[in-house]
Amino acid sequence: MVKKVDIAIVGAGVGGTALYYALSKYVQNISLLLIDKRSEIANGNSRASNNSQTLHAGEIETNYGYEHALKLRAGSLALRQYCMGLPNREQVISSMPKMVLAVGDKEIDQLEQRYQKFREGFPRLQWFEWKDIREIEPQVAHKNGNRRPDNIAAMGYSESYSAVDYGLLAKSFVQQSQELCAKNSVKGDIWLDAKLIDVQKNSEGYTLSIMKNDVTEKVHCKFLVMASGAYSLHTAHKLGLATEYSLLSAGGNFYFSSLALRGKVYTIQEDGLPFAAVHGDADITQGRRTRFGPTLLPIPKMERYVKGGYRDYWDSIQLKSKFPLTLLALLKNPIIRRYACYDMPLIGKQLFVKQVQKIIPDARPKHLVFAKGFGGSRPLLINHDEGKLIFGETKIKTPLAVFNIAPATGASTCLSVAMNDLQYITQALDLSYDDEAIQLA
Ligand SMILES: Cc1cc2nc3c(=O)[nH]c(=O)nc-3n(C[C@H](O)[C@H](O)[C@H](O)COP(=O)(O)OP(=O)(O)OC[C@H]3O[C@@H](n4cnc5c(N)ncnc54)[C@H](O)[C@@H]3O)c2cc1C
């Protein structure tokens, strides 16, 4: 028998669960199905150990320009507001210092210009001189017990709700939805240990084949949302979509440090790097133990910590295109090459510590321990026709489906991405929704 639903969402990370929550809150009288192949909600990139737990707002991430940062700020404020209303908010969101550090006069000039521009849109943003940094992050200000020899300045906040356990957040979306479904006459179903194995398009939507408890279940949905990272692209390819893209799975690892930070210290972005340059973060699920990273480990598979996936990866790239040349060109970038070396046995830690010393000058290899089992994998896209790496949000839309591969600032914008998808879906299915959703989009 075929189960019929209005909207099926594949992937129960922050992306899929945020959309499930938004639909159950703002739309009435619909049926939803959320599935994930894992046995727990948010056990992929959204799991707290697999990302840096930062609530990005765009001001301290120096790879974002002002206009873009304002958009991210709106998305991260919406998420913060949501988190603050949760009964277990202390576990989900944490307040701590957050800053981007400039080292040397050139970086300080660059950062000061950014501060002058950004303070209008970010009124609470503070400028920190050495003495302020000494108060907030003493390890950053000193070397061998004295003032560090290089000039430093920073911009950020001495306290800010800037760390989120995205795994718990995803679980909260699901919990909140239960009541909302009952209130809004939404028929909501969640299947775990349920793997999408095939999709067929037809005139009224999509028919999904889902492996659940060793049995293949058939589901028909009017609208399909793929919120399954690298597998969103894989499924799009199966349907003959987005064929100009190849996948680059970029694993990111971390090192724990015995030299502690109180909060989050980012460094000025390095050109050509498709994610934030090395930063230090107090891990909110590990007693605020400091974690540095990420590194860059290209992997020939779809996801971390999942057996197999090599064949699927192979299907997601096109060797006959400009993909190999683009990869080679990326590897010619000395910054990318350096990041890729941080995972090498023996020398990786020696090289990585130099990056950490920019933040904590006293750091030595003996202070760092490879964080085994921590770190996820970013599904980056290469346009293999044009030979270009795609930066920012990657999403494919068709009249009755959305394929979310990587959100713009990762998990931080999950609610605003969900609100935008909600508008798209309701328009496609001719449904009405609560107006509050527009303000949050
Ligand atoms: C090293 C690193 C650091 C990061 N740091 C940050 C940060 O500090 N702040 C931030 O905002 N973002 C950060 N990100 C990005 C962030 O983690 C991701 O953007 C976000 O978690 C993606 O959520 P998602 O729901 O799209 O994907 P995921 O959380 O990966 O969820 C996808 C789900 O799809 C499921 N799935 C896949 N295929 C199938 C199938 N066939 N059938 C059923 N289910 C399937 C998987 O099991 C998985 O649960 C970081 C990422 C990395 C790699």
The ligand as a MOL file (V3000), in Angstrom:
LIG
                    3D

  0  0  0     0  0            999 V3000
M  V30 BEGIN CTAB
M  V30 COUNTS 53 58 0 0 0
M  V30 BEGIN ATOM
M  V30 1 C 33.5430 20.9680 10.5690 0
M  V30 2 C 32.2480 21.7140 10.4750 0
M  V30 3 C 32.0090 22.8000 11.3110 0
M  V30 4 C 30.7890 23.4920 11.2260 0
M  V30 5 N 30.5580 24.5180 12.0980 0
M  V30 6 C 29.3800 25.1780 12.0490 0
M  V30 7 C 29.0990 26.2120 12.9920 0
M  V30 8 O 29.8890 26.5080 13.8760 0
M  V30 9 N 27.9230 26.8620 12.8890 0
M  V30 10 C 27.0030 26.5450 11.9150 0
M  V30 11 O 25.9580 27.1960 11.8830 0
M  V30 12 N 27.2300 25.5570 11.0340 0
M  V30 13 C 28.3940 24.8650 11.0760 0
M  V30 14 N 28.6350 23.8360 10.2010 0
M  V30 15 C 27.6240 23.4890 9.2010 0
M  V30 16 C 26.4670 22.7200 9.8330 0
M  V30 17 O 26.9380 21.6660 10.6390 0
M  V30 18 C 25.5930 22.1620 8.7280 0
M  V30 19 O 25.3220 23.1460 7.7560 0
M  V30 20 C 24.2570 21.6840 9.2510 0
M  V30 21 O 24.4210 20.8290 10.3490 0
M  V30 22 C 23.5400 20.9790 8.1120 0
M  V30 23 O 22.3180 20.4980 8.5870 0
M  V30 24 P 21.4500 19.5820 7.6430 0
M  V30 25 O 20.2080 19.2740 8.3800 0
M  V30 26 O 21.3530 20.1930 6.2890 0
M  V30 27 O 22.3670 18.2690 7.4380 0
M  V30 28 P 22.6960 17.0810 8.4580 0
M  V30 29 O 22.6980 17.5000 9.8530 0
M  V30 30 O 23.9200 16.4260 7.9270 0
M  V30 31 O 21.4520 16.1100 8.2710 0
M  V30 32 C 21.2510 15.3850 7.0760 0
M  V30 33 C 20.4860 14.1270 7.4560 0
M  V30 34 O 20.0980 13.4630 6.2630 0
M  V30 35 C 20.0740 12.0790 6.5440 0
M  V30 36 N 20.0950 11.3240 5.3000 0
M  V30 37 C 21.0420 11.3700 4.3350 0
M  V30 38 N 20.7060 10.5370 3.3370 0
M  V30 39 C 19.5220 9.9610 3.6520 0
M  V30 40 C 18.6660 9.0030 3.0170 0
M  V30 41 N 18.9580 8.4700 1.8260 0
M  V30 42 N 17.5510 8.6380 3.6570 0
M  V30 43 C 17.2240 9.1620 4.8790 0
M  V30 44 N 17.9850 10.0520 5.5230 0
M  V30 45 C 19.1340 10.4600 4.9130 0
M  V30 46 C 21.3310 11.8700 7.3960 0
M  V30 47 O 21.2430 10.7000 8.1600 0
M  V30 48 C 21.3280 13.1290 8.2440 0
M  V30 49 O 20.7520 12.9430 9.5090 0
M  V30 50 C 29.8240 23.0980 10.2760 0
M  V30 51 C 30.0590 22.0020 9.4440 0
M  V30 52 C 31.2470 21.3060 9.5430 0
M  V30 53 C 31.4670 20.1190 8.6620 0
M  V30 END ATOM
M  V30 BEGIN BOND
M  V30 1 1 1 2
M  V30 2 1 2 3
M  V30 3 2 2 52
M  V30 4 2 3 4
M  V30 5 1 4 5
M  V30 6 1 4 50
M  V30 7 2 5 6
M  V30 8 1 6 7
M  V30 9 1 6 13
M  V30 10 2 7 8
M  V30 11 1 7 9
M  V30 12 1 9 10
M  V30 13 2 10 11
M  V30 14 1 10 12
M  V30 15 2 12 13
M  V30 16 1 13 14
M  V30 17 1 14 15
M  V30 18 1 14 50
M  V30 19 1 15 16
M  V30 20 1 16 17
M  V30 21 1 16 18
M  V30 22 1 18 19
M  V30 23 1 18 20
M  V30 24 1 20 21
M  V30 25 1 20 22
M  V30 26 1 22 23
M  V30 27 1 23 24
M  V30 28 2 24 25
M  V30 29 1 24 26
M  V30 30 1 24 27
M  V30 31 1 27 28
M  V30 32 2 28 29
M  V30 33 1 28 30
M  V30 34 1 28 31
M  V30 35 1 31 32
M  V30 36 1 32 33
M  V30 37 1 33 34
M  V30 38 1 33 48
M  V30 39 1 34 35
M  V30 40 1 35 36
M  V30 41 1 35 46
M  V30 42 1 36 37
M  V30 43 1 36 45
M  V30 44 2 37 38
M  V30 45 1 38 39
M  V30 46 1 39 40
M  V30 47 2 39 45
M  V30 48 1 40 41
M  V30 49 2 40 42
M  V30 50 1 42 43
M  V30 51 2 43 44
M  V30 52 1 44 45
M  V30 53 1 46 47
M  V30 54 1 46 48
M  V30 55 1 48 49
M  V30 56 2 50 51
M  V30 57 1 51 52
M  V30 58 1 52 53
M  V30 END BOND
M  V30 END CTAB
M  END
